Amino acid sequence: FANCTIVSNAAPGTFGLLGNKGYGGGLYCGYYSDSTIVDSILWNNYAISGPEIYVGTGFEYDWPWPAKLTVLHCDIMHGRSEVQVDYRCRLIWGDGNILSDPEFVGGPLGRYYLSQLQAGQSVQSPCVDAGSDLASNVGMNTYTTRTDELFDKGIVDIGYHYQLSEKAEPCKLCDLLYDGFIDFRDFAALALRWLNQDCSQTNAWCAGSDFTFD
């Protein structure tokens, strides 16, 4: 799981118990699964066991199937204490995990953009530039976590990335400098890469100049 935002869910119940009672309010892993969650937010989820995450074996008591979960560069409410690990299961709590309020703000397409000073908010989300790799390397450089809909640049932000709204979409591919304007500087960026043949995801499609990805 990469660049997910899992918020305000509850396990529906288990073994005849009614109400918000169960395992893994945000994420449940079991049955020999070997999972990794990276660059993601799990916040304000609820369950009796493992409010944010439960790493279990399955529900067959006579034949346990222990699971394994790796957590990297995630923002998890209350951190490791909100993750329950069953007997024989394995949790790898990797690098870059935090437990700070992600500071969500509403934007053009939803309620889970990240508050950012450069976008006009008064608070900077700790999830900004806190991910595992460059945004271009994980395919998030043409999506946004900002209410002003500028692309994610540099280190990837933690959490869900929105597509651009219909209003901003026409500029998406041609704004090579990601500054909200299409002008001579974008043409210059294209001209500098003219006839290059080594464009790929590795070099962010020649810094965005290969906007047909061919």
HELIX and SHEET records of a PDB file:
HELIX    1   1 GLY A   79  GLU A   82  5                                   4    
HELIX    2   2 LEU A  117  ALA A  119  5                                   3    
HELIX    3   3 GLU A  169  CYS A  171  5                                   3    
HELIX    4   4 PHE A  184  LEU A  192  1                                   9    
HELIX    5   5 GLN A  201  ASN A  203  5                                   3    
HELIX    6   6 ALA A  204  ALA A  207  1                                   4    
SHEET    1   A 3 THR A   5  VAL A   7  0                                        
SHEET    2   A 3 ILE A  41  TRP A  43  1                                        
SHEET    3   A 3 ASP A  75  ILE A  76  1                                        
SHEET    1   B 3 LEU A  27  CYS A  29  0                                        
SHEET    2   B 3 ILE A  53  VAL A  55  1                                        
SHEET    3   B 3 VAL A  83  VAL A  85  1                                        
SHEET    1   C 3 ASP A  34  VAL A  38  0                                        
SHEET    2   C 3 LYS A  68  LEU A  72  1                                        
SHEET    3   C 3 ARG A  90  TRP A  93  1                                        
SHEET    1   D 2 PHE A 104  GLY A 107  0                                        
SHEET    2   D 2 GLY A 110  LEU A 114 -1                                        
END                                                                             
